[in-house]
Amino acid sequence: MIRVIRTDGMEILINARLVEAVNPVEDGGSVITLGTGEKVLIKNVYVDVLQKIDAYRQGLSDERRQENKQLKDKDKDKDKDKE
């Protein structure tokens, strides 16, 4: 989830996996288009939103790498126990 601020000042969380597009608007904010077709007008600038999405995705990648390492370590331990 990424945290953004709607134009009415309300802070909301958006599922970064559902973001289809982010487009800048003239007032300096952005429009986020979700996979559901819903559009959310926000105060956050375009670049800020992209950075938040990248950070979210990087976090997922790091988490997956760590999970894969843990699984490999467990497999190694099982192989040692068999010997």
BANU-176019 format. One line per 10 residues: number of its first residue (from 1); their letters; for each residue x, z, y of N, C-alpha, C. Coordinates in steps of 0.05 Angstrom, whole numbers. Example, Ala and Ser with C-alpha at 12.3 -4.5 7.8 and 13.67 -1.06 7.14 Angstrom:
<nodes>
1) AS) 264 156 -114 246 156 -90 264 156 -66 ~ 257 142 -45 273 143 -21 258 157 1
</nodes>
This chain:
<nodes>
1) MIRVIRTDGM) 17 0 -23 0 0 0 18 0 25 ~ 8 -14 45 23 -14 71 4 -2 92 ~ 16 12 111 0 25 132 1 7 157 ~ -23 0 168 -25 -17 192 -46 -4 210 ~ -47 -14 235 -66 -3 254 -85 -25 263 ~ -111 -21 259 -131 -40 267 -132 -41 298 ~ -144 -61 309 -146 -64 338 -162 -42 351 ~ -179 -28 335 -195 -6 346 -179 20 346 ~ -154 19 337 -136 42 336 -136 57 310 ~ -154 50 291 -155 64 266 -133 55 247
11) EILINARLVE) -119 75 236 -97 70 217 -110 66 190 ~ -102 44 176 -113 38 150 -90 31 131 ~ -96 33 105 -77 25 84 -88 -1 71 ~ -70 -20 68 -78 -46 55 -61 -50 30 ~ -73 -58 9 -59 -64 -15 -42 -89 -11 ~ -15 -86 -11 3 -108 -5 1 -130 -26 ~ -8 -124 -49 -12 -144 -70 -34 -164 -64 ~ -53 -155 -47 -76 -172 -41 -71 -189 -16 ~ -49 -186 -2 -44 -201 22 -37 -230 15 ~ -53 -248 25 -49 -277 20 -33 -289 43
21) AVNPVEDGGS) -39 -280 68 -26 -292 91 -26 -272 114 ~ -5 -274 131 -4 -259 155 2 -278 178 ~ -15 -278 198 -12 -297 220 -12 -282 247 ~ 7 -290 265 7 -277 291 -16 -286 308 ~ -25 -269 326 -46 -276 346 -34 -273 374 ~ -48 -285 393 -38 -287 420 -32 -260 433 ~ -48 -239 427 -44 -213 440 -20 -197 429 ~ -5 -209 410 18 -196 398 12 -183 372 ~ -13 -181 364 -20 -170 338 -18 -191 316 ~ -33 -186 295 -33 -204 272 -60 -204 258
31) VITLGTGEKV) -65 -224 243 -88 -226 225 -78 -227 197 ~ -87 -208 180 -80 -208 152 -103 -219 137 ~ -98 -240 120 -118 -251 103 -113 -241 75 ~ -134 -229 63 -132 -218 36 -141 -238 16 ~ -134 -234 -9 -142 -251 -31 -172 -252 -34 ~ -186 -232 -24 -215 -231 -26 -228 -249 -5 ~ -212 -259 14 -223 -276 36 -227 -260 61 ~ -226 -233 59 -229 -216 82 -205 -219 101 ~ -211 -219 127 -190 -220 147 -191 -194 163 ~ -167 -183 168 -164 -158 182 -147 -163 207
41) LIKNVYVDVL) -159 -157 230 -144 -160 255 -131 -134 261 ~ -104 -135 265 -89 -110 269 -71 -112 294 ~ -62 -89 303 -44 -87 326 -15 -93 319 ~ -8 -88 294 20 -92 285 29 -121 289 ~ 54 -123 298 65 -150 302 71 -163 275 ~ 71 -189 274 75 -205 250 99 -196 234 ~ 122 -194 248 147 -188 234 146 -160 222 ~ 133 -141 235 131 -114 225 115 -114 198 ~ 94 -129 197 78 -131 173 94 -143 150 ~ 108 -164 156 124 -177 135 146 -158 125
51) QKIDAYRQGL) 158 -143 142 178 -123 134 166 -102 116 ~ 142 -93 123 129 -73 106 122 -84 79 ~ 113 -109 78 107 -121 52 132 -124 35 ~ 154 -133 48 180 -136 34 189 -110 23 ~ 187 -89 39 196 -62 31 179 -52 7 ~ 153 -58 8 136 -50 -14 144 -65 -40 ~ 148 -91 -37 156 -106 -61 183 -99 -71 ~ 202 -93 -53 228 -84 -62 226 -58 -77 ~ 209 -40 -67 205 -14 -81 195 -18 -109 ~ 177 -37 -112 166 -43 -139 188 -54 -157
61) SDERRQENKQ) 205 -71 -146 227 -83 -161 246 -61 -170 ~ 253 -43 -151 271 -21 -158 259 -3 -180 ~ 233 2 -177 219 19 -196 219 6 -224 ~ 215 -20 -225 215 -34 -251 243 -34 -264 ~ 263 -37 -247 291 -37 -257 297 -9 -269 ~ 288 12 -256 293 38 -266 277 43 -292 ~ 252 34 -294 237 37 -318 250 22 -341 ~ 260 -3 -336 273 -19 -357 298 -5 -366 ~ 313 7 -348 338 21 -356 330 45 -374 ~ 309 60 -367 301 83 -383 293 74 -411
71) LKDKDKDKDK) 279 51 -413 270 41 -439 295 33 -456 ~ 314 20 -443 338 12 -457 354 37 -467 ~ 355 57 -450 369 82 -458 355 95 -481 ~ 328 95 -482 313 107 -504 319 91 -530 ~ 320 64 -527 326 48 -551 354 54 -562 ~ 373 57 -544 400 64 -552 401 91 -567 ~ 386 110 -556 385 136 -569 372 134 -597 ~ 352 118 -600 339 114 -626 359 102 -646 ~ 374 82 -636 394 69 -653 415 89 -662 ~ 424 106 -645 444 127 -652 433 146 -672
81) DKE) 407 153 -670 395 172 -689 394 159 -717 ~ 391 133 -719 389 120 -745 415 119 -759 ~ 437 121 -744 464 119 -757 471 143 -771
</nodes>
